[in-house]
Amino acid sequence: MPLQRRIPKRGFTNVFKKQWVTLNVDELEVFNDGDVVDIQSLGVKGIIDGTGDGVKILGRGALTKKLTVRANHASSGAIEKITGAGGQFEQI
């Protein structure tokens, strides 16, 4: 029997899958009031290591500071919390 029939098949790997770096709203509390939060500033603060295919902001936690957040994606809950604190979300 040929080798490819003797070895079992193990799942599927999608080579086109996007690898998003995710972080929650409560992780943005390290920034000062009025700061612009983008991919470079997240790297400088040490919140993210690499960018992958982009950054996605999720809505866990609370935000008390007025921030301008620039990211690739954000959940609807995260956008509500950012704008509720007086800040704004800009999709890049």
N, CA, C and O atoms as a MOPAC input file, in Angstrom:
PM7 MOZYME 1SCF
protein

 N      0.85200 1    -1.17800 1     0.00000 1
 C      0.00000 1     0.00000 1     0.00000 1
 C      0.90500 1     1.25200 1     0.00000 1
 O      1.91300 1     1.27300 1     0.70700 1
 N      0.56200 1     2.28700 1    -0.77800 1
 C      1.39600 1     3.49700 1    -0.82800 1
 C      1.39600 1     4.23500 1     0.50600 1
 O      0.47700 1     4.09100 1     1.31200 1
 N      2.44400 1     5.03000 1     0.72500 1
 C      2.64200 1     5.73800 1     1.98500 1
 C      1.49300 1     6.70100 1     2.27900 1
 O      1.04400 1     6.77200 1     3.42400 1
 N      1.00300 1     7.44400 1     1.28700 1
 C     -0.05100 1     8.42300 1     1.54400 1
 C     -1.36300 1     7.77600 1     1.97000 1
 O     -2.22000 1     8.45800 1     2.53200 1
 N     -1.54400 1     6.51100 1     1.72600 1
 C     -2.74900 1     5.82000 1     2.19000 1
 C     -2.54300 1     5.18600 1     3.56100 1
 O     -3.51900 1     4.89300 1     4.25200 1
 N     -1.30700 1     4.97200 1     3.96600 1
 C     -1.02500 1     4.37200 1     5.26500 1
 C     -1.01400 1     5.38900 1     6.39100 1
 O     -1.30000 1     5.03800 1     7.53600 1
 N     -0.69100 1     6.64300 1     6.09400 1
 C     -0.61200 1     7.67700 1     7.12800 1
 C     -1.98900 1     8.33700 1     7.27100 1
 O     -2.59000 1     8.72300 1     6.26900 1
 N     -2.49200 1     8.47200 1     8.49800 1
 C     -3.83000 1     9.06700 1     8.67100 1
 C     -3.82800 1    10.56500 1     8.35300 1
 O     -2.82100 1    11.25700 1     8.50500 1
 N     -4.98000 1    11.03100 1     7.91200 1
 C     -5.15200 1    12.44900 1     7.61900 1
 C     -5.52400 1    13.16500 1     8.91000 1
 O     -6.27100 1    12.63100 1     9.72900 1
 N     -5.00100 1    14.37800 1     9.09200 1
 C     -5.21800 1    15.12000 1    10.33300 1
 C     -5.72400 1    16.52000 1    10.03000 1
 O     -4.91500 1    17.44200 1     9.92300 1
 N     -6.99100 1    16.70900 1     9.89300 1
 C     -7.57900 1    18.03800 1     9.82200 1
 C     -7.22900 1    18.82700 1     8.57500 1
 O     -6.78300 1    18.28400 1     7.56500 1
 N     -7.44700 1    20.12800 1     8.68500 1
 C     -7.25800 1    21.04000 1     7.56500 1
 C     -6.66800 1    22.33700 1     8.08600 1
 O     -7.09800 1    22.83800 1     9.12500 1
 N     -5.69800 1    22.88200 1     7.38700 1
 C     -5.10900 1    24.16600 1     7.74900 1
 C     -5.38400 1    25.15200 1     6.62100 1
 O     -4.92500 1    24.96700 1     5.49400 1
 N     -6.12500 1    26.18200 1     6.93100 1
 C     -6.43900 1    27.20800 1     5.94600 1
 C     -5.27200 1    28.18200 1     5.85000 1
 O     -4.96600 1    28.88400 1     6.81300 1
 N     -4.62400 1    28.22600 1     4.70000 1
 C     -3.45700 1    29.08100 1     4.54300 1
 C     -3.85100 1    30.54700 1     4.34900 1
 O     -2.99100 1    31.42500 1     4.42800 1
 N     -5.12900 1    30.82800 1     4.09700 1
 C     -5.59900 1    32.19100 1     3.87200 1
 C     -6.23100 1    32.81800 1     5.11400 1
 O     -6.75000 1    33.93200 1     5.03800 1
 N     -6.19700 1    32.12900 1     6.25100 1
 C     -6.80500 1    32.62900 1     7.47100 1
 C     -6.04400 1    33.85000 1     7.98900 1
 O     -4.81400 1    33.87000 1     7.98800 1
 N     -6.78300 1    34.85600 1     8.42900 1
 C     -6.17800 1    36.06400 1     8.98700 1
 C     -5.86000 1    35.83000 1    10.46600 1
 O     -6.67900 1    35.27300 1    11.19800 1
 N     -4.69400 1    36.24700 1    10.89600 1
 C     -4.26900 1    36.11800 1    12.28100 1
 C     -4.33700 1    37.50100 1    12.93100 1
 O     -3.40000 1    38.28900 1    12.81100 1
 N     -5.44100 1    37.79500 1    13.61800 1
 C     -5.63100 1    39.08900 1    14.26400 1
 C     -5.02300 1    39.07300 1    15.65500 1
 O     -5.11100 1    38.07600 1    16.37100 1
 N     -4.41200 1    40.17100 1    16.02600 1
 C     -3.96000 1    40.36300 1    17.39900 1
 C     -5.13700 1    40.99600 1    18.13500 1
 O     -5.55800 1    42.10100 1    17.79300 1
 N     -5.66600 1    40.31200 1    19.13100 1
 C     -6.84500 1    40.81200 1    19.84100 1
 C     -6.43800 1    41.37000 1    21.19500 1
 O     -5.55400 1    40.84100 1    21.86800 1
 N     -7.10400 1    42.45200 1    21.57600 1
 C     -6.94400 1    42.99100 1    22.91600 1
 C     -8.25700 1    43.61700 1    23.34600 1
 O     -9.06600 1    44.02800 1    22.51400 1
 N     -8.45500 1    43.68600 1    24.63600 1
 C     -9.70300 1    44.16400 1    25.18800 1
 C     -9.60600 1    45.63000 1    25.57200 1
 O     -8.51700 1    46.19000 1    25.69300 1
 N    -10.77900 1    46.24400 1    25.76300 1
 C    -10.86100 1    47.66300 1    26.06800 1
 C    -10.14700 1    47.97900 1    27.38300 1
 O     -9.53600 1    49.04100 1    27.50800 1
 N    -10.21300 1    47.08400 1    28.35500 1
 C     -9.58800 1    47.37100 1    29.65100 1
 C     -8.05800 1    47.43400 1    29.56200 1
 O     -7.41900 1    47.98300 1    30.46000 1
 N     -7.46200 1    46.88700 1    28.50500 1
 C     -6.01200 1    46.96600 1    28.33300 1
 C     -5.56800 1    48.33600 1    27.83200 1
 O     -4.37200 1    48.62700 1    27.82300 1
 N     -6.50900 1    49.18400 1    27.41400 1
 C     -6.18500 1    50.52400 1    26.92400 1
 C     -6.09300 1    51.55000 1    28.04500 1
 O     -5.82000 1    52.72200 1    27.78600 1
 N     -6.31600 1    51.12900 1    29.28400 1
 C     -6.27400 1    52.04000 1    30.42700 1
 C     -4.86400 1    52.54900 1    30.74000 1
 O     -4.71700 1    53.48800 1    31.52300 1
 N     -3.83000 1    51.95400 1    30.14900 1
 C     -2.46000 1    52.39200 1    30.41800 1
 C     -2.13700 1    53.70500 1    29.71000 1
 O     -1.14500 1    54.35600 1    30.03900 1
 N     -2.95700 1    54.09800 1    28.74900 1
 C     -2.72300 1    55.34000 1    28.01900 1
 C     -3.29800 1    56.52200 1    28.78600 1
 O     -4.21000 1    56.36500 1    29.59700 1
 N     -2.75200 1    57.70900 1    28.52000 1
 C     -3.23100 1    58.93500 1    29.15900 1
 C     -4.47700 1    59.44900 1    28.45600 1
 O     -4.75900 1    59.08500 1    27.31400 1
 N     -5.20800 1    60.29100 1    29.14700 1
 C     -6.42600 1    60.86500 1    28.59900 1
 C     -6.08500 1    61.72600 1    27.37900 1
 O     -5.21800 1    62.59600 1    27.45500 1
 N     -6.77500 1    61.48000 1    26.24600 1
 C     -6.55800 1    62.25000 1    25.03300 1
 C     -5.51200 1    61.68100 1    24.09400 1
 O     -5.24600 1    62.27900 1    23.05100 1
 N     -4.90800 1    60.54600 1    24.42600 1
 C     -3.88700 1    59.94800 1    23.56800 1
 C     -4.50100 1    59.31900 1    22.31900 1
 O     -5.68600 1    58.98500 1    22.28500 1
 N     -3.66800 1    59.16900 1    21.30500 1
 C     -4.03900 1    58.44100 1    20.10000 1
 C     -3.44100 1    57.04600 1    20.21400 1
 O     -2.22800 1    56.89100 1    20.35500 1
 N     -4.29500 1    56.03800 1    20.15400 1
 C     -3.86500 1    54.64900 1    20.29500 1
 C     -3.85100 1    54.02500 1    18.90700 1
 O     -4.90200 1    53.85800 1    18.28700 1
 N     -2.66300 1    53.68100 1    18.41900 1
 C     -2.53800 1    52.99100 1    17.14400 1
 C     -1.59000 1    51.80900 1    17.31600 1
 O     -1.14700 1    51.51800 1    18.42700 1
 N     -1.28400 1    51.13500 1    16.21900 1
 C     -0.47200 1    49.92600 1    16.30100 1
 C      0.92500 1    50.22700 1    16.84000 1
 O      1.47200 1    49.44700 1    17.62000 1
 N      1.49800 1    51.34900 1    16.42700 1
 C      2.84800 1    51.69100 1    16.88200 1
 C      2.87200 1    51.99900 1    18.37800 1
 O      3.78300 1    51.56800 1    19.08400 1
 N      1.87800 1    52.74000 1    18.86400 1
 C      1.86200 1    53.07000 1    20.29000 1
 C      1.58600 1    51.84100 1    21.15000 1
 O      2.06900 1    51.76000 1    22.28000 1
 N      0.82000 1    50.88700 1    20.63600 1
 C      0.59600 1    49.63600 1    21.37400 1
 C      1.89200 1    48.84100 1    21.48100 1
 O      2.14900 1    48.21100 1    22.50700 1
 N      2.70400 1    48.86400 1    20.43700 1
 C      3.98700 1    48.17000 1    20.47100 1
 C      4.97300 1    48.84100 1    21.40600 1
 O      5.73200 1    48.15900 1    22.09500 1
 N      4.97600 1    50.18200 1    21.44300 1
 C      5.88600 1    50.91500 1    22.32100 1
 C      5.55800 1    50.64400 1    23.78700 1
 O      6.46300 1    50.48300 1    24.60600 1
 N      4.27000 1    50.59300 1    24.12000 1
 C      3.85600 1    50.32200 1    25.49800 1
 C      4.02600 1    48.85700 1    25.88800 1
 O      3.92600 1    48.52100 1    27.06800 1
 N      4.28300 1    47.98100 1    24.91600 1
 C      4.48300 1    46.56500 1    25.20600 1
 C      3.19500 1    45.78200 1    25.35000 1
 O      3.19400 1    44.69400 1    25.92500 1
 N      2.10700 1    46.31200 1    24.84100 1
 C      0.82900 1    45.60800 1    24.93800 1
 C      0.75400 1    44.49100 1    23.90500 1
 O      0.22800 1    43.41600 1    24.19200 1
 N      1.27800 1    44.73700 1    22.70100 1
 C      1.31800 1    43.70600 1    21.67200 1
 C      2.76000 1    43.47300 1    21.27200 1
 O      3.58900 1    44.38000 1    21.34000 1
 N      3.06100 1    42.22900 1    20.84700 1
 C      4.40800 1    41.88500 1    20.40800 1
 C      4.56100 1    42.06000 1    18.90700 1
 O      5.51000 1    42.69100 1    18.44200 1
 N      3.63200 1    41.50600 1    18.15800 1
 C      3.65700 1    41.60900 1    16.70300 1
 C      2.29300 1    42.02300 1    16.21100 1
 O      1.31300 1    41.92800 1    16.95000 1
 N      2.20900 1    42.47600 1    14.98700 1
 C      0.92900 1    42.95600 1    14.48500 1
 C      0.13100 1    41.88400 1    13.78200 1
 O     -1.08400 1    42.03000 1    13.64700 1
 N      0.75600 1    40.81000 1    13.32600 1
 C      0.02900 1    39.78600 1    12.59100 1
 C     -0.58000 1    40.39400 1    11.34200 1
 O      0.11200 1    41.08100 1    10.59100 1
 N     -1.86400 1    40.15500 1    11.10600 1
 C     -2.56700 1    40.75200 1     9.97400 1
 C     -3.32100 1    42.00600 1    10.38400 1
 O     -3.96000 1    42.63600 1     9.54200 1
 N     -3.26400 1    42.38200 1    11.64200 1
 C     -3.93700 1    43.57900 1    12.11600 1
 C     -4.34600 1    43.43400 1    13.56800 1
 O     -4.08600 1    42.41000 1    14.20100 1
 N     -4.99100 1    44.47300 1    14.09300 1
 C     -5.38700 1    44.51700 1    15.49900 1
 C     -6.90100 1    44.61100 1    15.57800 1
 O     -7.52200 1    45.38800 1    14.85200 1
 N     -7.49300 1    43.81800 1    16.46100 1
 C     -8.92500 1    43.85100 1    16.70200 1
 C     -9.15400 1    44.16300 1    18.17400 1
 O     -8.55500 1    43.53300 1    19.04600 1
 N    -10.02200 1    45.13700 1    18.45200 1
 C    -10.33800 1    45.54700 1    19.81500 1
 C    -11.64200 1    44.86400 1    20.21800 1
 O    -12.64100 1    44.94200 1    19.50300 1
 N    -11.62200 1    44.19400 1    21.36900 1
 C    -12.80900 1    43.52600 1    21.89300 1
 C    -13.34500 1    44.29500 1    23.09100 1
 O    -12.64800 1    45.15600 1    23.62800 1
 N    -14.57400 1    44.00000 1    23.52200 1
 C    -15.27900 1    44.84400 1    24.46600 1
 C    -15.25600 1    44.45000 1    25.92800 1
 O    -16.08900 1    44.95100 1    26.68300 1
 N    -14.35400 1    43.58300 1    26.38100 1
 C    -14.33700 1    43.20400 1    27.79500 1
 C    -13.73300 1    44.33300 1    28.62500 1
 O    -12.72400 1    44.92100 1    28.23600 1
 N    -14.33600 1    44.62800 1    29.74200 1
 C    -13.80000 1    45.63100 1    30.65300 1
 C    -14.43800 1    46.98900 1    30.45700 1
 O    -15.39600 1    47.14000 1    29.69800 1
 N    -13.89700 1    47.97400 1    31.15100 1
 C    -14.42900 1    49.33900 1    31.08600 1
 C    -13.31100 1    50.29400 1    30.69300 1
 O    -12.13400 1    50.04900 1    30.95900 1
 N    -13.70900 1    51.37900 1    30.06000 1
 C    -12.76100 1    52.41300 1    29.65700 1
 C    -13.21200 1    53.72800 1    30.24800 1
 O    -14.36300 1    54.12800 1    30.07400 1
 N    -12.31300 1    54.40800 1    30.94900 1
 C    -12.67300 1    55.65600 1    31.61800 1
 C    -11.97600 1    56.86300 1    31.00900 1
 O    -12.18800 1    57.98900 1    31.45900 1
 N    -11.14900 1    56.64800 1    29.99400 1
 C    -10.37200 1    57.73800 1    29.41700 1
 C    -10.82400 1    58.01800 1    27.98900 1
 O    -11.26500 1    57.12300 1    27.26800 1
 N    -10.70300 1    59.28300 1    27.60400 1
 C    -11.06400 1    59.70600 1    26.26300 1
 C     -9.88000 1    59.42800 1    25.33600 1
 O     -8.86000 1    60.11400 1    25.39900 1
 N    -10.02400 1    58.41800 1    24.47700 1
 C     -8.94700 1    57.99700 1    23.59300 1
 C     -9.41200 1    57.99500 1    22.14300 1
 O    -10.59100 1    57.78200 1    21.86000 1
 N     -8.49100 1    58.23100 1    21.24200 1
 C     -8.73300 1    58.03700 1    19.82300 1
 C     -8.05100 1    56.72900 1    19.44200 1
 O     -6.82400 1    56.63700 1    19.44600 1
 N     -8.85000 1    55.72200 1    19.11500 1
 C     -8.33300 1    54.38800 1    18.85300 1
 C     -8.35100 1    54.14200 1    17.35000 1
 O     -9.39400 1    54.26300 1    16.70600 1
 N     -7.18600 1    53.79400 1    16.79100 1
 C     -7.05200 1    53.46400 1    15.37900 1
 C     -6.64100 1    52.00500 1    15.28600 1
 O     -5.53300 1    51.63200 1    15.67200 1
 N     -7.55400 1    51.17600 1    14.76300 1
 C     -7.28600 1    49.74300 1    14.64100 1
 C     -7.96600 1    49.22000 1    13.38500 1
 O     -8.75100 1    49.92400 1    12.75100 1
 N     -7.65200 1    47.96800 1    13.03200 1
 C     -8.24000 1    47.37100 1    11.84700 1
 C     -9.70800 1    47.00800 1    12.05000 1
 O    -10.53600 1    47.22200 1    11.16400 1
 N    -10.02300 1    46.46300 1    13.21100 1
 C    -11.39400 1    46.04300 1    13.50200 1
 C    -11.69700 1    46.28400 1    14.97300 1
 O    -10.79100 1    46.41300 1    15.79700 1
 N    -12.98200 1    46.34300 1    15.28800 1
 C    -13.42900 1    46.43400 1    16.67500 1
 C    -14.82600 1    45.85000 1    16.75200 1
 O    -15.60500 1    45.95800 1    15.80500 1
 N    -15.13900 1    45.23800 1    17.87100 1
 C    -16.48400 1    44.72300 1    18.06600 1
 C    -17.42800 1    45.89000 1    18.34900 1
 O    -16.98800 1    46.98500 1    18.69900 1
 N    -18.71200 1    45.64900 1    18.19600 1
 C    -19.68800 1    46.72000 1    18.41800 1
 C    -19.69000 1    47.15900 1    19.87400 1
 O    -19.87500 1    48.34200 1    20.16000 1
 N    -19.48700 1    46.22500 1    20.79700 1
 C    -19.41200 1    46.57700 1    22.21200 1
 C    -18.20900 1    47.43900 1    22.53000 1
 O    -18.29300 1    48.34500 1    23.35900 1
 N    -17.09000 1    47.16500 1    21.87800 1
 C    -15.88200 1    47.95800 1    22.10000 1
 C    -16.06200 1    49.37600 1    21.57100 1
 O    -15.62900 1    50.33700 1    22.20500 1
 N    -16.69800 1    49.50800 1    20.41600 1
 C    -16.93600 1    50.83500 1    19.84900 1
 C    -17.86500 1    51.64200 1    20.74600 1
 O    -17.66200 1    52.84200 1    20.92700 1
 N    -18.88400 1    50.99200 1    21.31200 1
 C    -19.79700 1    51.67300 1    22.23600 1
 C    -19.06500 1    52.16000 1    23.47800 1
 O    -19.32200 1    53.26900 1    23.94800 1
 N    -18.16300 1    51.35600 1    24.01500 1
 C    -17.43600 1    51.74500 1    25.22000 1
 C    -16.44000 1    52.86200 1    24.93700 1
 O    -16.24700 1    53.74300 1    25.77400 1
 N    -15.81300 1    52.83600 1    23.77700 1
 C    -14.85900 1    53.88900 1    23.42000 1
 C    -15.58000 1    55.21400 1    23.21800 1
 O    -15.14200 1    56.24300 1    23.73300 1
 N    -16.67800 1    55.20000 1    22.47600 1
 C    -17.42200 1    56.43900 1    22.24500 1
 C    -18.17800 1    56.87800 1    23.49000 1
 O    -18.40700 1    58.07400 1    23.67400 1
 N    -18.56800 1    55.94700 1    24.34400 1
 C    -19.23500 1    56.29200 1    25.59600 1
 C    -18.32600 1    57.01200 1    26.57200 1
 O    -18.78900 1    57.78900 1    27.40700 1
 N    -17.02800 1    56.75300 1    26.46400 1
 C    -16.06400 1    57.44100 1    27.32800 1
 C    -15.64100 1    58.78900 1    26.74600 1
 O    -14.83400 1    59.49800 1    27.34800 1
 N    -16.17800 1    59.14300 1    25.58400 1
 C    -15.84900 1    60.41900 1    24.97400 1
 C    -14.80700 1    60.33800 1    23.88200 1
 O    -14.42700 1    61.36500 1    23.31800 1
 N    -14.34000 1    59.15300 1    23.57100 1
 C    -13.31600 1    58.98700 1    22.55500 1
 C    -13.93900 1    58.66700 1    21.21300 1
 O    -15.15000 1    58.78400 1    21.02600 1
 N    -13.08900 1    58.25900 1    20.27900 1
 C    -13.58400 1    57.88300 1    18.96900 1
 C    -12.77600 1    56.72800 1    18.42200 1
 O    -11.61000 1    56.54700 1    18.77100 1
 N    -13.41500 1    55.93700 1    17.54800 1
 C    -12.76800 1    54.79500 1    16.90700 1
 C    -12.61500 1    55.09900 1    15.42500 1
 O    -13.56900 1    55.51400 1    14.76600 1
 N    -11.40500 1    54.88800 1    14.90200 1
 C    -11.13500 1    55.08000 1    13.49100 1
 C    -10.60900 1    53.76600 1    12.93000 1
 O     -9.61200 1    53.22600 1    13.40800 1
 N    -11.29600 1    53.26100 1    11.90800 1
 C    -10.86600 1    52.01100 1    11.28100 1
 C     -9.80700 1    52.31300 1    10.23700 1
 O     -9.98900 1    53.18400 1     9.38700 1
 N     -8.69500 1    51.58400 1    10.30700 1
 C     -7.61300 1    51.80100 1     9.33600 1
 C     -7.58100 1    50.68500 1     8.31800 1
 O     -6.73900 1    50.69300 1     7.42000 1

